[in-house]
Amino acid sequence: MGFLDDAKETAEAAAKKVGRAVEDGVDKAKDKVDEIKADAEVKRAEAERDSVKARNEAKDKLRD
């Protein structure tokens, strides 16, 4: 029985290790998605800022 118990414990430990590795992989993927979303938001905000700046400059030129 000792051999079977050891094999069972080893299998359980391996399964837990694999489970943690999968969870870590999922967490890393979610973090990367969040990073990409944040970068996209920054680019959108910068483009909007540049658009507003260009529009204001055009208005100023028309006023002169």
Beta strands, then each sheet from edge to edge (+ up, - down):
end
